[in-house]
Amino acid sequence: MANTASAQKEIRKNARRRQRNRLVKAKTRTVTKKAVLAIESGDKNAAALLRQAQIELDAAAQKGVIHKNAAARKKSRLMKRLNAAQMAKP
């Protein structure tokens, strides 16, 4: 257990930050999964869902929840998947 008041405050701050980070990460996973499912099912709304996933990933990277290169990698893979699905369609 922390002995000083500043250390106790840091513990409280870390708990708040952890909770906020978990919510942001969960949101990015949710929108990414929705985009992937839309792409795989051939939904015509897939591009809009992909755009929403990109926005959430950028926001998470901006807040420092995930690394900016990790966000870029995930966005790139989503775009690659969408482009492959569109090329496969006649």
C-alpha positions as CSV (number, residue, x, y, z in Angstrom):
1,M,0.0,0.0,0.0
2,A,1.2,3.5,-0.8
3,N,2.6,5.5,2.1
4,T,2.5,9.1,0.8
5,A,-0.6,11.1,-0.1
6,S,0.8,11.7,-3.6
7,A,1.3,7.9,-4.1
8,Q,-2.3,7.3,-3.0
9,K,-3.5,10.0,-5.4
10,E,-1.5,8.3,-8.2
11,I,-3.3,5.0,-7.5
12,R,-6.7,6.7,-7.8
13,K,-5.6,8.5,-11.0
14,N,-4.4,5.2,-12.5
15,A,-7.7,3.5,-11.7
16,R,-9.6,6.2,-13.5
17,R,-7.3,6.1,-16.4
18,R,-7.4,2.3,-16.6
19,Q,-11.2,2.4,-16.7
20,R,-11.3,5.1,-19.4
21,N,-8.7,3.2,-21.5
22,R,-10.6,-0.1,-21.2
23,L,-13.8,1.7,-22.5
24,V,-11.9,3.2,-25.5
25,K,-10.3,-0.2,-26.3
26,A,-13.6,-2.0,-26.1
27,K,-15.2,0.6,-28.4
28,T,-12.4,0.1,-31.0
29,R,-12.7,-3.7,-30.9
30,T,-16.5,-3.4,-31.3
31,V,-16.5,-1.1,-34.3
32,T,-13.6,-3.1,-35.9
33,K,-15.5,-6.3,-35.5
34,K,-18.7,-4.8,-37.0
35,A,-16.7,-3.5,-39.9
36,V,-15.1,-6.9,-40.5
37,L,-18.4,-8.7,-40.4
38,A,-20.0,-6.2,-42.8
39,I,-17.1,-6.6,-45.2
40,E,-17.3,-10.4,-45.1
41,S,-21.1,-10.5,-45.5
42,G,-20.9,-8.1,-48.5
43,D,-23.0,-5.4,-46.8
44,K,-23.2,-2.2,-48.9
45,N,-22.8,-0.3,-45.6
46,A,-19.4,-1.7,-45.0
47,A,-17.5,1.4,-46.2
48,A,-19.3,3.5,-43.7
49,L,-18.6,1.1,-40.9
50,L,-15.0,1.0,-41.9
51,R,-14.8,4.7,-41.8
52,Q,-16.3,4.7,-38.2
53,A,-13.7,2.1,-37.2
54,Q,-10.9,4.3,-38.6
55,I,-12.2,7.3,-36.6
56,E,-12.3,5.2,-33.4
57,L,-8.8,3.9,-34.0
58,D,-7.5,7.4,-34.6
59,A,-9.1,8.6,-31.5
60,A,-7.6,5.8,-29.4
61,A,-4.2,6.6,-30.8
62,Q,-4.6,10.3,-30.2
63,K,-5.5,9.6,-26.5
64,G,-2.5,7.3,-26.2
65,V,-4.6,4.2,-25.5
66,I,-3.0,2.4,-28.4
67,H,0.2,3.2,-30.3
68,K,-0.2,5.3,-33.5
69,N,1.5,2.6,-35.5
70,A,-0.8,-0.1,-34.1
71,A,-3.8,2.1,-35.2
72,A,-2.3,2.6,-38.7
73,R,-1.7,-1.2,-39.0
74,K,-5.2,-2.0,-38.0
75,K,-6.7,0.6,-40.4
76,S,-4.5,-0.7,-43.2
77,R,-5.6,-4.3,-42.7
78,L,-9.2,-3.3,-42.7
79,M,-8.8,-1.4,-45.9
80,K,-6.9,-4.3,-47.5
81,R,-9.8,-6.6,-46.5
82,L,-12.4,-4.2,-47.9
83,N,-10.5,-3.9,-51.2
84,A,-10.1,-7.6,-51.5
85,A,-13.8,-8.1,-51.0
86,Q,-14.7,-5.5,-53.5
87,M,-12.4,-7.0,-56.1
88,A,-13.8,-10.5,-55.5
89,K,-17.3,-9.2,-56.3
90,P,-18.2,-9.4,-60.1
